[in-house]
Amino acid sequence: MAATTALTVNYTRIQTLTLYFQHCRSKRWINLKTVNRRSPFCRSLQRHAATVVSGTELARQIHKEVQSDIAKLVAQGNRRPHLSVILVGNDHASHTYVRNKTRAASLLGMSSSTIFRPSSVSQEEMLELIDKFNRDRSISGLLVQLPLPEHINERAICNAVAPEKDVDGFHIVNTGKLCLDQRCMVPATAAAVWEIIRRTGIETVGKNVLVVGRSKNVGMPIAMLLHSDRNHERPGGDATVIMAHRCTPLPRLKELASLADIVIAAAGVPHLITADMVKEGAAVIDVGINRMQDPVTGKLRLVGDVDFEAVKEKAGFITPVPGGVGPMTIAMVMKNTVTAAKNAPTY
Amino acid sequence: MAATTALTVNYTRIQTLTLYFQHCRSKRWINLKTVNRRSPFCRSLQRHAATVVSGTELARQIHKEVQSDIAKLVAQGNRRPHLSVILVGNDHASHTYVRNKTRAASLLGMSSSTIFRPSSVSQEEMLELIDKFNRDRSISGLLVQLPLPEHINERAICNAVAPEKDVDGFHIVNTGKLCLDQRCMVPATAAAVWEIIRRTGIETVGKNVLVVGRSKNVGMPIAMLLHSDRNHERPGGDATVIMAHRCTPLPRLKELASLADIVIAAAGVPHLITADMVKEGAAVIDVGINRMQDPVTGKLRLVGDVDFEAVKEKAGFITPVPGGVGPMTIAMVMKNTVTAAKNAPTY
């Protein structure tokens, strides 16, 4: 039994291996000493689990670059970049996200401020506040933490933030630019997935990418980045991209996943992507952040959209949750803020 | 031989049919009288070729609706809708396209005007002209025929047209709205493909759609329309969408096409989609307009991206070239112009 789980091999590629398994079945183990270690069989037998891509580690790289950029900006006589966040209501997760962003800003040598408003705030007051911040030259980047209370039109709020300060990349002009392959503020989570792929050296040109989830802040922009032309103003991944979502029947999702060199899971469904779906050696990037109660301890814990432990044994690369896309997303907000500061008119 | 091409059947579904074929092979024909006509075999043997979807016919439907909308608008005391076109240079195809549009406008009871400029026109003059037309309340819809000479920045021109008069749907705000599933001016060719699918009754929800070609005016907006949520402000097709393009290797394209319930060919490659790629019964929509010299007559003729004659024998629905997406595209420009007239402020 132990041997069976440890050996994840491609049966179709190495068909004769089946014979060896059948030979060993009665013993329930395989003695590696009896196999020629230089043969392809042996390399398969010794196959390691996926490389776990640490988002925390990659974020550290980006943090260093951001710090160096800030130092240069300040040395050139510019103001220190400043991130302003507007936070409405008492949602626990929103408060945590905002705290993580402002903490990162301060660690990297950026100043930041958080403006709290009660959930009873009116849309007019929000628009006035945003307008004031848009005109304030000491503010480089401005973000309004979503979700907002139901009586506020989120789209109107996103479109009110000046596009050049819109470090979340949610303004309609930034969406338009993204989809037309122009340089723009890319939504942080999509930018995080892009950087993970690039910095891990995962090839995208001509590859099959399955994006599961079509949200306007995550799935859609990821599909835009990955399918578009690498020679355009904002370079794309030149991959064949499959956009799947809740209307994709599960058997069809499995079929498409089995063809994918890269699977990006951004559906918000715990453990949607299982080991039987994934192609051997594929890169699996888990964007899901689902809070689930541990059946043993009763505590809440974060799980992704990928069945990490099982998929790890089959994939070539995999990102964990937590510690994968999450820290990279925060790093990309920081990078966007410095970009905003660089693009700001000097005066 | 004749029997072989006339009988396009699903060999995997009706396996025993193979035996019948083997029996008949020596004769090279099948006598239908020897088969029970009520059996499923017979229904397969009598299978008809694809329904050829006439874009000309569907365009006629839309023309009638547009005419009725114009009559209502005018009866309500509004100005008659007016389409203005700016045409730069002497490109033959561009002149033909513009003539087709203004002719359609006049047939439907819209007024129109074409402003010609030499290819030496400056970007400044173009921008001034567009600005004048934007402010002119007698103009409902305005389009600048593309392509423009190289010294003019097409993007700057597209973004200069007022979004509410932008009947081509090329303004960045219309792109942003399209990608965020908001009501907007949809690029006419993408809107044409959408209407063909809708009016032919082809199901999209949960289906597999392959879009071949990722141009910003055709492939990309088609993918946006078809993958998005049917319950959003601008309803989408809720399909699983595969975005393929020149970087998709041909064997991979074949593999993906064989999974597709709907194939939309918008690559600009003559006869790219062949019968061996297409799934039996699939809907095949040909957006390609390629001018090719006839090897026999030496004359130029239009061919699509689909090998029409061969694919027709296997598909469930197919659009021809010419007479498919082309006339529907013009109809959608007319529809967009009436929408612009409806949305214009009354005064």
Interface residues (C-beta under 8 A of the other chain):
Chain A: R155 I172 V173 N174 T175 G176 K177 C179 L180 D181 Q182 V205 G206 N208 R214 K216 M220 A223 M224 H227 S228 D229 D238 A239 T240 V241 I242 M243 A244 H245 C247 T248 P249 R252 E255 L256 L259
Chain B: R155 I172 V173 N174 T175 G176 K177 C179 L180 D181 Q182 V205 G206 N208 R214 K216 M220 A223 M224 H227 S228 D229 D238 A239 T240 V241 I242 M243 A244 H245 C247 T248 P249 R252 E255 L256 L259
